[in-house]
Amino acid sequence: MPLPRTRGTALRHRLAELRGPDVPAKALDARALAALAANPGCKRRAILDGAGVNKAALAGALGSPSAFGQSQFALTRGNAFEAKVKADGGAELLRLVREKLDRGAEPPAHARVPELTATGPEGRTARTALALREATEAPGEWTLLDHPMLALDVAGSPAFLEPDAVVVHPDGSWTVVEIKSFPMLDGSADPAKVGAAARQAAVYVLALEQVAARLESAPRVRERVLLVCPKDFSNLPTASAVDVRKQRAVTARQLDRLTRIEDIADALPAGTCFSPELPAADLTAAVESVPAGYAPECLSACELAFHCRARSLESGAVTSLGRSVRAELGGLTTVEDVLSAARGESGDPDDPAVAALRRAARLRAEALGQEAVAGCR
């Protein structure tokens, strides 16, 4: 929910101070919001994204430039595939929507494709809301919104989002469409990439729900989205329905947490600033003053991942081994703690994690002993 006006204004001033004087805010997009939802425990990313800090520039100033992002070739290929999917007024796209999500509807012999051009993101957002309302009030027709503009309240400020497409069904319900250039082989795609696409689509679902709530009779925003990808190794489109209810719930919780981002800001030392123009030592101290929740998955989702990984390895944190490993180790937070517990030098023997480590150490020692004996024969 939006922050009260005075509280929200104070927070915006505080976040502007964190960016640095006269540094424009980097707008949050769906990818950034989805990445936040994927790592809700990282206060560092929460405050940097909430303040609109350019993390790519920040990473370069810290001496750990980011390799995060798509290549120009991948972008060109993706744009070409999206154009193919939407050709002929979106006929193939609408066919896939009906096949995967709405078999009971009439086949989309023709569809409305409203013009969404307007001045600025606010104008495009208003034009999209009007087009959605008009489509919902015209039952029995299919409507395709190509690159609509949606607004989602984030920490009291609007984040403008642009999904690939939104389809209004003949019954008035709305579906988010995500078009990706990674292949779908034998009907399935890379789970990690599908998961990232689902988290991104969940952000759009939340934004659409805010639009729907403002209408007199709120239409249903479907919680199954359509993921469109190339089929096998061809350039032919195929699709799969993806349930994003879990991702939507996680994203909603994380955005609610972001509305309390002032709690993180208030805990920072006075004068903290993340401007890349600062001396390297001062900038490093500012970044390190905010706890990070690094995990290997950050390498594909955050521009600061290389910096955070280096610090995690230096401190011996077990999070650098992955979240699943960290969850199994309970109160053992460093690699040194783990090795010490496995050797029997520390740790509570009744702790399941410690007991498992010691048993694994014994089995390893026995296996290595047998190999040594076999090697001497």
C-alpha positions in Angstrom: 0.0 0.0 0.0 1.3 3.6 -0.6 3.1 5.3 2.1 1.5 8.3 3.8 2.4 11.5 2.0 4.8 13.1 4.6 6.4 9.8 5.4 6.8 8.9 1.7 8.3 12.3 1.0 10.8 12.0 3.8 11.8 8.6 2.6 12.3 9.8 -1.0 14.6 12.6 0.3 16.6 10.0 2.3 16.9 7.7 -0.7 18.1 10.6 -2.8 20.8 11.3 -0.3 22.0 7.7 -0.5 22.3 7.9 -4.3 24.4 11.1 -4.1 23.8 14.7 -5.0 22.2 15.3 -8.4 22.4 11.5 -9.3 19.2 10.5 -11.1 17.4 7.4 -9.8 17.6 4.2 -11.9 14.1 3.1 -12.4 13.1 -0.4 -11.1 11.9 -2.8 -13.8 10.3 -6.2 -13.6 13.6 -8.0 -13.8 14.9 -6.1 -10.8 11.7 -6.6 -8.8 11.7 -10.3 -9.7 15.4 -10.6 -8.5 14.4 -9.0 -5.2 11.7 -11.5 -4.7 14.2 -14.3 -5.5 16.5 -13.1 -2.7 14.3 -11.5 -0.1 16.9 -11.7 2.7 19.4 -9.3 0.9 19.2 -5.9 2.6 22.0 -4.6 0.4 20.0 -5.1 -2.8 16.8 -3.9 -1.2 18.3 -0.5 -0.2 20.3 0.0 -3.4 17.3 -0.8 -5.6 14.9 1.2 -3.4 17.2 4.2 -3.6 17.5 3.8 -7.4 21.3 3.3 -7.3 22.9 2.2 -10.6 24.4 -1.1 -9.4 26.4 -1.6 -12.6 28.2 1.7 -12.2 28.6 0.9 -8.5 30.2 -2.5 -9.2 32.6 -0.9 -11.6 33.7 1.7 -9.1 34.3 -1.1 -6.5 36.6 -2.8 -8.9 34.3 -5.8 -9.5 32.6 -4.9 -12.9 29.5 -6.9 -13.7 29.1 -9.3 -16.6 25.4 -9.3 -15.9 23.1 -8.8 -18.9 22.2 -10.1 -22.3 24.5 -9.9 -25.3 23.5 -7.8 -28.3 23.1 -11.0 -30.3 20.7 -12.4 -27.8 18.7 -9.2 -27.7 18.5 -9.2 -31.5 17.4 -12.8 -31.7 14.8 -12.2 -29.0 13.3 -9.2 -30.8 13.1 -11.1 -34.0 11.4 -14.1 -32.3 8.9 -11.8 -30.6 8.1 -10.0 -33.9 7.4 -13.4 -35.4 5.1 -14.4 -32.5 3.1 -11.2 -32.8 2.9 -11.1 -36.6 -0.5 -10.9 -38.4 -2.2 -9.1 -35.5 -1.0 -11.7 -33.0 -2.9 -14.5 -34.6 -0.5 -17.2 -33.6 -0.1 -15.8 -30.1 -3.8 -15.7 -29.5 -4.1 -19.3 -30.9 -1.6 -20.4 -28.3 -3.4 -18.5 -25.5 -6.7 -20.3 -26.4 -5.0 -23.7 -26.7 -3.1 -23.6 -23.4 -5.4 -21.5 -21.2 -9.0 -21.1 -22.6 -10.1 -24.0 -24.8 -13.7 -23.3 -24.1 -13.6 -19.9 -25.7 -14.4 -19.2 -29.4 -11.4 -19.4 -31.7 -9.8 -15.9 -32.1 -10.7 -15.4 -35.8 -10.0 -11.7 -35.3 -8.8 -9.6 -32.4 -8.7 -6.0 -31.3 -5.2 -4.6 -31.1 -5.6 -1.1 -29.5 -3.1 1.7 -30.1 -1.2 2.3 -26.8 1.0 5.2 -27.9 1.1 8.2 -25.5 3.5 10.7 -24.1 5.7 9.6 -21.3 5.3 6.5 -19.0 2.4 8.1 -17.2 0.6 8.8 -20.4 1.2 5.2 -21.6 0.0 3.8 -18.3 -3.2 5.8 -18.5 -3.7 4.7 -22.1 -3.2 1.1 -21.2 -5.7 1.3 -18.3 -8.3 2.8 -20.7 -7.6 0.0 -23.3 -8.0 -2.7 -20.6 -11.3 -1.2 -19.4 -12.7 -0.9 -22.9 -11.7 -4.5 -23.7 -13.3 -5.8 -20.5 -16.5 -4.0 -21.3 -16.7 -5.6 -24.8 -17.4 -9.3 -23.9 -17.1 -12.0 -26.6 -14.0 -10.5 -28.2 -10.3 -11.2 -28.0 -8.0 -8.2 -27.4 -4.2 -8.1 -27.6 -2.3 -5.4 -25.9 1.2 -5.2 -27.4 3.8 -3.9 -24.9 1.3 -2.2 -22.5 2.7 0.0 -19.8 1.8 -0.8 -16.1 2.6 1.0 -12.9 3.3 -0.8 -9.6 3.7 1.1 -6.3 7.2 0.4 -4.9 8.1 2.0 -1.6 5.7 4.9 -2.3 6.8 5.6 -5.9 5.5 4.1 -9.1 7.7 1.6 -11.0 6.8 1.5 -14.7 6.7 -2.0 -16.2 6.3 -3.2 -19.8 5.2 -6.8 -20.3 5.6 -8.4 -23.7 1.8 -8.6 -24.0 -1.5 -8.8 -22.1 -4.4 -10.7 -23.6 -8.0 -9.9 -22.7 -10.2 -13.1 -23.1 -13.8 -13.1 -24.4 -15.0 -13.6 -20.8 -13.1 -10.4 -19.7 -10.3 -12.0 -17.8 -6.7 -10.9 -18.3 -3.6 -13.0 -19.1 0.1 -12.0 -19.0 2.2 -13.3 -21.9 6.0 -13.7 -21.6 8.0 -14.2 -24.8 11.5 -15.6 -24.3 14.1 -16.7 -26.8 15.4 -19.7 -24.9 14.2 -23.0 -26.4 11.6 -25.4 -25.2 12.9 -28.9 -25.9 10.5 -31.8 -26.1 7.9 -29.6 -24.3 10.1 -28.4 -21.4 12.7 -25.6 -20.9 15.5 -24.9 -18.6 13.9 -24.9 -15.1 16.1 -22.0 -13.9 15.1 -19.9 -16.9 11.5 -20.8 -16.5 11.6 -19.8 -12.8 13.1 -16.4 -13.6 10.4 -15.9 -16.3 7.7 -16.9 -13.8 9.0 -14.4 -11.2 9.1 -11.6 -13.8 5.5 -12.5 -14.9 4.3 -12.5 -11.3 5.4 -8.8 -11.1 3.2 -8.0 -14.1 0.3 -10.0 -12.5 0.6 -7.8 -9.4 0.6 -4.6 -11.4 -2.5 -5.8 -13.4 -4.3 -6.6 -10.2 -3.9 -3.0 -9.1 -5.4 -1.8 -12.5 -8.3 -4.3 -12.1 -9.0 -3.1 -8.6 -9.7 0.4 -9.8 -12.4 -0.7 -12.2 -16.0 -0.7 -11.2 -16.4 -4.5 -11.7 -12.9 -5.9 -11.2 -12.0 -8.5 -13.8 -10.1 -11.7 -13.0 -6.4 -11.5 -13.5 -5.4 -15.1 -14.3 -2.6 -16.6 -12.2 -1.5 -18.8 -15.0 0.6 -16.9 -17.5 1.6 -18.0 -21.0 5.3 -18.6 -21.6 6.1 -18.6 -25.3 9.5 -20.0 -26.5 11.0 -21.4 -29.7 10.2 -25.0 -30.3 13.2 -27.3 -30.1 15.9 -25.9 -32.4 13.6 -24.1 -34.7 12.2 -20.6 -34.7 8.6 -21.8 -34.5 6.8 -20.7 -31.4 5.4 -23.1 -28.8 4.0 -22.3 -25.4 3.3 -23.5 -21.9 1.0 -22.3 -19.2 2.9 -21.5 -16.0 1.2 -21.1 -12.6 2.7 -18.1 -10.8 0.7 -18.1 -7.6 3.7 -18.9 -5.5 5.9 -16.3 -7.2 3.2 -13.8 -6.9 2.8 -14.3 -3.2 6.6 -14.1 -2.6 6.9 -10.9 -4.7 3.9 -9.3 -2.9 5.6 -10.0 0.5 8.9 -8.6 -0.7 7.3 -5.5 -2.0 5.5 -5.0 1.3 9.0 -5.3 2.9 10.2 -2.6 0.6 7.6 -0.2 1.8 9.5 -0.4 5.1 12.8 0.2 3.5 13.2 3.3 5.7 14.1 0.8 8.5 17.2 -0.2 6.6 18.0 3.3 5.7 17.6 4.5 9.4 20.1 1.8 10.5 22.9 3.1 8.2 25.6 5.4 9.6 25.0 9.1 9.1 26.3 10.4 5.8 26.2 7.1 4.1 26.3 7.5 0.3 26.5 5.0 -2.6 27.6 7.5 -5.3 30.2 5.9 -7.7 32.1 9.2 -7.6 33.2 8.6 -4.0 36.8 7.4 -3.2 37.0 3.6 -3.4 37.7 3.2 0.3 34.6 5.3 1.3 32.4 3.6 -1.2 33.5 0.1 -0.1 32.8 1.1 3.5 29.3 2.4 2.6 28.4 -0.8 0.7 29.8 -3.1 3.5 27.7 -1.2 6.0 24.6 -3.0 4.6 24.4 -6.8 5.1 24.2 -8.9 1.9 22.5 -12.2 1.4 24.9 -13.6 -1.3 24.2 -16.9 -2.9 25.5 -18.4 -6.2 22.2 -17.6 -7.9 23.0 -13.9 -7.6 25.6 -14.3 -10.4 22.8 -14.4 -12.9 20.6 -11.7 -11.3 22.6 -8.9 -9.7 25.3 -6.6 -10.9 27.0 -6.6 -7.5 27.3 -10.4 -7.4 31.1 -10.5 -8.1 31.8 -8.0 -5.3 29.6 -9.9 -2.8 31.0 -13.3 -3.8 34.6 -12.1 -3.1 33.6 -10.8 0.3 31.7 -14.0 1.0 34.7 -16.1 0.1 37.0 -14.0 2.2 34.9 -14.4 5.2 34.4 -18.1 4.6 30.6 -17.8 4.7 28.8 -21.1 3.8 26.3 -19.1 1.8 28.9 -19.1 -1.0 28.2 -22.8 -1.3 24.5 -22.3 -2.0 21.3 -21.8 -0.1 20.5 -25.5 0.1 23.8 -26.2 1.8 23.4 -23.3 4.1 20.0 -24.5 5.2 21.4 -28.0 6.0 24.1 -26.6 8.2 21.9 -24.9 10.8 24.0 -22.7 13.1 27.3 -23.4 11.4 27.8 -20.2 9.3 31.4 -20.4 8.2 33.5 -23.1 6.4 35.9 -23.1 9.3 33.0 -23.9 11.7 32.0 -26.7 9.5 35.4 -28.2 9.3 36.0 -27.8 13.0 32.7 -29.6 13.8 33.5 -32.4 11.3 36.9 -33.0 13.0 35.2 -33.1 16.4 36.9 -30.0 17.7 33.8 -28.0 18.3 30.0 -28.2 18.0 27.2 -30.0 20.0 27.3 -33.7 19.2 23.5 -33.8 19.6 23.1 -31.2 16.8 21.9 -33.1 13.7 24.1 -31.1 11.4 27.2 -31.7 13.5 26.4 -35.4 13.8 26.0 -35.7 10.1 29.3 -33.9 9.4 31.2 -36.2 11.8 29.7 -39.3 10.3 30.6 -38.0 6.8 34.2 -37.4 8.0 34.5 -40.9 9.4 33.2 -42.4 6.1 35.6 -40.3 4.1 38.5 -41.3 6.3 37.6 -45.0 6.0 37.3 -44.7 2.2 40.6 -42.9 1.9 42.2 -45.6 4.2 41.0 -48.4 2.0 42.2 -46.7 -1.1 45.7 -46.2 0.5 45.9 -49.9 1.5 44.8 -51.0 -2.0 47.5 -48.7 -3.5 50.2 -50.4 -1.5 49.4 -53.9 -2.8 
